Amino acid sequence: MIQGIGERDALTGVSAVLSGYQGDPAVGAVVLDAVAAVKAANPHALYACDPVMGDVGRGMFVRPGIPEFMRDHVVPAADVITPNHFELNFLAGVEATPRLADVLDAIERVREGGPRNVLVTSVITDRSSTLSLVAVDDHGAWRVTTPLLPITPNGGGDVTSALYLAHLLASGSTPTALGRTANTMFAILERTLASGRRELELVASQEDIAHPPTRFEVEQLR
């Protein structure tokens, strides 16, 4: 399919590639080949990777070998990554702590290996009643903190990475993309919690996706 798109000279119009769960290294190899083809056609295109591997409380939930493949091959090829706090610690090779300074240090370790723009989701520091999203690029570091909602629906990471990439492309600004993403995701999760269903209330949240709220402010960390 990707080859066919390339044969029709359509890859020159691709501004970004976004990948998520990769269940096998062979799938990851195809993703990396697609990224290379897109970047050959458009050197300005971005590769954004959501390195889906595991989560706090669950540990790794992908097949053996996938975390190492993501760390050693996929993440170094990415321009943007959107790991959760658990995945960040694995990629950086550090132990989990509730200190924000340690989160920032882990991000810098990962950035040294390739991706210049890192968004970390589900960051829980010493304030257990809140949850933060932290974003870092070459120009600074920022955080948005929201109340911690009692909900863990499937697909939240997928929506977060898609929103963040879309807003990066539209605005060219990491703090702007962070603020829009965090506010939209909280609105979606809050509405989903109120619905009593596990399915994310995406359709009902269309206005919050198209026009992100401004309920929670972006805090510059450095």
Secondary structure, 3 states (H helix, E strand, C coil): CHHHHHHCCCHHHCCEEEECCCCCHHHHHHHHHHHHHHHHHCCCCEEEECCCCEECCCEECCCCCHHHHHHHHHHHHCCEECCEHHHHHHHHCCCCCCCHHHHHHHHHHHHCCCCCEEEEEEECCCCCCEEEEEEEECCEEEEEEEECCCCCCCCHHHHHHHHHHHHHHHHCCHHHHHHHHHHHHHHHHHHHHHHCCCCCCCCCCHHHHHCCCCCCCCEECC
